[in-house]
């Protein structure tokens, strides 16, 4: 029975992914791939910086709570 649930979950994800890729292609329109990659890489870089900032900020909050009992 667990195998059936896993297959169902994987099938539903595939349908969602296909819709997501179709929507992305529609939004991308006729932009040349060499120009499209600049936007995608920029967003990936911003996401990386955001995650790094959040990690440092959370560590700082923990340190402040321990040090000053805030």
N, C-alpha and C positions, 0 to 999 in steps of 0.2 A: 504494500500500500504506500509506503514511503517513496518508493521509486516512481509511482504514478504522480505523487505530489511534486516531486522534483522535475519530472518531464513537463508537467503542466506549467510550473513556474518558468522553466526555460522557454517554453513555447510562447508564453505571454510576453516575456522579455524581448523575444525576437520580433514580435509584432510591434512593440513600442519602439524598438531600435530602428526598424524600417521606417516608421513614421517620422522619427527624429531625423534620420539621414535625409529623408525626402524634404522635410521642412528646411534643413540646413542648405540643401542644394537649391531650393527655391529662393532662400534669402541671399545666397551667394550670387545667384543670377549668372551674368556673363563676365564676371571678374576673372581676369587672368590668374592662374594659379600662383605665379611669381609675386603678384601683388597681394593675393589672398593670404599667403603665408605670413606676411608681415603683421597683419592684424591678429592672426591666430597665435603667432609666437609672442606678440606683445601681451595678449591676454594671459597666456600661460606664464609669462614672466611676472606679470602683476599678481597672479594667483600665488606664485611661489613667494614673492615678497610679502604678501598679505599673511600667508601661513607662517613665515619666519617671524614676522612682527608679532603675531598672536602668540606664538610659542614663547618668545622673550617676554612679552607683556604678562602672560600667565605666570611665568617663573618669577617675575618681579613682584607680582601680587602675592604669591606664596611667601616669598622672602620677607616682604613688608609685614605680612600678617604674623609671621613667626618672630620677627625682630621687634616690632613695635606693638604687637597684639591689637591690631586694628580690627 
